[in-house]
Every structure is written in C-alpha cells, then in structure tokens.
Amino acid sequence: MQVLFFIITILAALINLRVVHSLSCLQSTNRRQFLAGGCSSLGSACVIISTTAGCPAVAVDDRDDEDISSLLDAKTMDWNGPSWTAARYRSSTLKQSSSNYAPPASNNPVFYPTWMEGYHTISYRFKSASFPQGRKILTLRTPGAGLGSCLMLPNIGYNPSTFPIHFIRNSNAQVYEDLTYNVPRIFEAFWTQAKVLGVQTNQIIDIDGLSNDLTTKCLVTGEGCIAPNARPPSTRVAIDFNGPTRGGGRVTQSSDVTILDSSVQDNVANTYYATKTFSQYNVNQDLQLFYKEVTSLRRKENDSIDGKVRIAAFLPKYIRGMDVSSNSDGDSYDDNEAVAIYDYNIFLQRIDETEAATL
C-alpha cells in the first residue's frame, strides 16, 4: 500500500510532462517507480526491480572545512562544483572533438588507501531514496530517473549480483580506481540487458595534470586496451554499449562522464571518505545530467570492507525547462540543492586476479 501511494503521487507529479527518450527499455510508468522515495531496503517492496532484468594520497582537493562523513546522513546536499554553464557538455552535433565538447575534467585524480589495492568483489544493497525539495519538481531528466542516467548507479533501487572491481597501485605507491575495468562491470551488473562494447578514459599528460582527451577505445575483444596495472589515473570515462530502447530493438549508445572536482577525508585509521562531482552526457538522447557521489569505506578483519554510497541528483532549471513550462508549480525550487538522494550500502571482499577472472 505504501509503495502504491508513492507511485500514484509521482505519476500525478509527472502526468503533464513530455516524456523524453531515455536509456530505459522499460515502460515509462515502471521507470517512474524509482521515485518511490522515503522507503527502506528493510521492506522488500521498496526495492525497485526492473521487470526486464535478468536490465587519492596526492594532489586532491582536500577540503579541511568539509566533514565529508556528515554528508552521508545529511537531509540534503548542495552543488559545490562549477557553474551549470561551465560544467555542461556542449552538443555533440557541433562535431567538435571529444576533448572540446566535454567540460574540463579535474586535474586531481582521487586516490585511495593502500588497503584498496588489487581486486575485490562488491555487493550493492539499496537502502533508501529521498526528495529534499518535494516531488513536484522532478522530471525524467533527473539523474536516476532512467536506466543509465547515473553511471555510478545505473539502475536506482536495483540490487545487482556481486561483481569484481579493481584498484591499481602505481610506482609512487598511489592507489586509484581502474575505471576501464570497473565502469563496464558496474554498468552491466545494474543493467543486465546492456552490453558494454568499448571504454575510454582521459589520462595524465605530465606532472601538472590530466588531459581532457580520451585514450584509444578499449574494446571488449581486448583490442586497444592497456594492461590493467599500467593504466594511469583518470577523471573522465566514456562508454559505448548496446542496449534495449523504449521503442523496442537494440541500439548502440554512448555515455560520457567527467569528474569535475573531488575531496578526500582519511584522517582516521581504516576509514576513508570521498566526494566526487560529476557531469554526465548521454549522447544519443542529448541528455545532460549532474550529480554528486559520497563514498565511505571501512576496513574490517579478514580482508573485508564495508561502506556506503550516496548519490545526490541535481536538476538545473534550464534542464527542467526543457520538459515543463516556465510557469510550472515547481519553478520556485533551489537548483543548487539536491532534488533526489539515493543511498546504498556496499560490501567488499578481497580476491585475487585469478578469481576475479572467473566472475
């Protein structure tokens, strides 16, 4: 009954919207169930299951005045990245180079504790969704509304099967995420009907930072790929994938994600907190998305780690205006404040490379 109430509420809020093309292969009414907020994973009915599923230690922006851990329990979150204009992707129809149409990527890759080095299995468990400014302002352009509209959590509410992830330790003893390895696995775990075809990242060009240019495409066949432990840290990743569409059939699609800025807090032994601010562009849908990720990790015994992932979704008024009239009831909201917050618990267990290859 509670879930039905939430679904009816959000359908009423969205009934007058022009539905945009999304990455979702589901019927629009089913995807709107992602907005069934305020529920807990303790009630199985709160978990949104796809009906077709089966679908760092150097140079970081270490903000001492921000207690990152407190963001995991905050009722709302604010945008502290660049202005919407500076953070957006330019239209790919202008046929600009990939480095020019993307916003400037952060020059400071996110580094992790040394105990994150190597391979781990990871399990995601949906905890809750909330809407700090109410549901009337939401549209299907909100990050998390459609499959693949938040690359860090591609199917909000879904509990994927366990999958492997990888963190690299370079010759400077810096540990960082292997985005080329991890992003396709996250994407396919959350959206089981999609298949990633290739992935690209930016990379360090010199001691002053990273380039916005993308590497040669790393294909699923192995062609064009750099050996895993030789991959440099990155703050931008783009994928091509084949997936179902709302209109039926399968289409090759592209998503491009840039980390705009980040901060790290690791002043307590065996604990780690990080924030990353993202700009995402789903090329085929001409869909611009903004969100912020907060992550906590806590090292335990027996090579296990637990933590939390929180995504705060933002909806600039210029994006919302693409779907609703300027005199809409929801126009008075603050677009520098999150419109939706999604929470997951995560559980990691160390494995070796051989075991990772079997998963």
Buried (B, 14 or more C-beta within 10 A) or exposed (E): EEBEEBBEBBBEBBEEBEEBBBBBBBEBEBBBBBBBBEBEBEEEEBBBBBEBBEBBBEBBBBBEEBEBBEBBEBEBBBBBBBEBEEBBBEEBEEEEEBBEBBBBBBBBBBBBBEBBBBBBBBBBEBBBBBBBBEBBBBBBBBBBBBBBBBBBBBBBBBBBEEBBBBBBBBEEEBBBBBBBBBBBBBBBBBBBBBBBBBBBBBBBEEEEBBBBBBBEBBBEEEEEBBEBEEBBBBBBBBBBBEBBBBEEEBEEBBBBBBBBBBBBBBEEEEBBBBBBBBBBBBBBBBBBBBBBBBBBBBBEEEEBBBBBBBBBBBBBBEBBBEBBEEEBEBBEBBBBBBBBBBBBBBBBBBBEEEEBEEE
